[in-house]
Amino acid sequence: MAKNTDKDSSAYQKKQASFLLDLHQFHRDRGTPFNRLPRIAGQVLDLYLLYSKVTGLGGWKKVTEEQRWEDIQHHFHITQCCANSAHALKQIYIRYLDLYEKMNHFGQDGRHPEAEDESTPVRKRSHATTATVPLTYNH
């Protein structure tokens, strides 16, 4: 499990800001820029925390295989009104962080999605629908 972070500390805020700058640049370079951060139940989602928690548990593939998305959602204090918050986190991760994880955490070449091994059909289907992933959930 990733270390519990104090989101109010200046060190965390600096890491978060640096991460977001890098993530924005990554998406601009790929031609998939975004202007707004995603929201769940009216709250802006901390993409740095999401990325840290998922990679701390072994990455998208492992978290999905072990069905740990509900464990991750507890770190975001999402209200009970958002019944699909674990699914929403997974979809947001796919949209914003999946290829970033592949290239920066695992060192894979994320430029050629068709080169993925055949053992990950779920991931292939997930990327096909990233354009339809809403940026806001239950708000």
C-alpha positions in Angstrom: 0.0 0.0 0.0 1.3 3.5 -0.8 2.3 5.7 2.1 -0.5 7.8 3.6 0.2 11.3 2.5 -0.7 14.6 4.3 -2.3 16.5 1.5 -1.9 19.8 3.3 1.9 19.6 3.5 3.9 21.8 1.2 6.0 18.9 0.1 2.9 17.0 -1.1 1.6 20.1 -2.8 4.9 20.6 -4.6 5.0 17.0 -5.8 1.4 17.2 -6.9 2.0 20.4 -8.9 5.1 18.9 -10.5 3.1 15.8 -11.3 0.3 17.7 -12.9 2.6 19.8 -15.0 4.3 16.6 -16.3 0.9 15.0 -16.9 -0.4 18.0 -18.8 2.8 18.0 -20.9 2.5 14.3 -21.6 -1.1 14.7 -22.9 -0.2 17.8 -25.0 2.7 15.8 -26.6 0.3 13.0 -27.4 -2.4 15.3 -28.8 -4.9 14.6 -26.0 -4.7 17.8 -23.9 -7.2 18.5 -21.1 -8.1 21.8 -19.6 -10.1 20.7 -16.5 -9.4 18.1 -13.9 -12.1 15.4 -13.5 -14.7 15.7 -10.7 -16.5 13.1 -8.7 -19.6 14.2 -6.7 -18.6 17.8 -7.2 -15.1 17.4 -5.9 -12.0 17.8 -8.1 -10.2 14.5 -8.1 -6.6 14.5 -7.0 -4.9 12.7 -10.0 -1.6 12.6 -8.2 -3.1 10.8 -5.2 -4.9 8.4 -7.6 -1.8 7.7 -9.6 0.2 7.2 -6.4 -2.3 4.8 -4.9 -2.7 2.7 -8.0 1.0 2.4 -8.8 1.6 1.7 -5.1 -0.6 -1.4 -5.5 1.1 -2.5 -8.6 -0.5 -0.5 -11.4 -3.8 -0.5 -13.3 -3.7 -4.1 -14.4 -3.0 -5.5 -11.0 -5.6 -3.3 -9.2 -8.2 -4.3 -11.8 -7.4 -8.0 -11.6 -7.5 -8.0 -7.8 -10.6 -5.8 -7.8 -9.1 -3.2 -5.5 -10.8 0.0 -6.9 -13.1 0.1 -4.0 -10.1 0.1 -1.6 -8.7 3.1 -3.5 -11.9 5.0 -3.5 -11.7 5.3 0.3 -8.7 7.6 0.1 -10.8 10.2 -1.7 -13.6 10.6 0.9 -16.3 10.4 -1.8 -19.8 10.8 -0.4 -22.3 7.9 -0.5 -24.3 9.7 -3.2 -21.9 8.5 -5.8 -22.8 4.9 -6.0 -20.5 4.2 -8.9 -17.4 5.9 -7.6 -15.1 2.9 -7.8 -16.0 2.5 -11.5 -15.7 6.2 -12.0 -12.1 6.2 -10.6 -11.2 3.3 -12.9 -12.6 5.1 -15.9 -10.8 8.4 -15.0 -7.6 6.5 -14.5 -7.9 5.0 -18.0 -8.6 8.4 -19.5 -5.9 10.4 -17.8 -3.3 8.1 -16.3 -3.1 4.7 -18.0 -0.7 5.5 -20.8 1.3 7.8 -18.5 1.7 4.8 -16.1 2.8 2.5 -18.9 5.5 4.9 -20.1 6.6 6.5 -16.8 6.1 3.8 -14.2 6.7 0.6 -16.2 8.9 2.0 -19.0 6.8 0.6 -21.8 6.2 2.2 -25.1 2.7 3.6 -25.0 2.7 5.0 -28.5 1.5 1.8 -30.1 -1.6 0.4 -28.3 -2.0 -2.3 -31.0 1.3 -3.8 -29.8 -0.1 -4.8 -26.5 0.0 -8.5 -25.7 -3.1 -10.5 -26.4 -3.6 -11.3 -22.7 -5.1 -7.8 -22.0 -8.4 -7.6 -24.0 -10.1 -5.6 -21.2 -7.5 -2.9 -21.5 -8.0 -2.7 -25.3 -11.7 -2.3 -25.0 -11.2 0.3 -22.2 -9.1 2.5 -24.5 -11.6 2.4 -27.2 -14.2 4.1 -24.9 -12.0 6.8 -23.4 -13.6 9.5 -25.5 -16.9 8.6 -23.9 -15.6 8.8 -20.3 -17.5 11.6 -18.5 -15.3 14.3 -16.8 -17.9 14.7 -14.0 -19.7 12.0 -12.0 -22.9 12.6 -9.9 -22.8 16.3 -10.0 
